[in-house]
């Protein structure tokens, strides 16, 4: 049996603001609005469907595996936008990136308060 994640709904205070923020940071294009959703398609076929809600948005964590070149662009766009970033998920290493598993990674927050992470190597893949 083949099981793949196709899409998930990302709750936001403003679906367009959150979708456009993440699209900009990752160098992607926001899709055409579909009903209450603003979609953001990822290269592995998964779509993040951003939905506006009128209640407290519970914190979620989204991690994106990107190439070293994509990391350079993402890092540049984060710095240019003045977005705070951290080397660790607890925010104890502000303004730093990590080198877990021999790659690079960082954490930042989107406009809805979701914890976003970009990494260039999957966890447990090795490297020093």
Order of alpha helices (4+ residues) and beta strands (2+ residues): beta-alpha-beta-beta-beta-alpha-beta-beta-beta
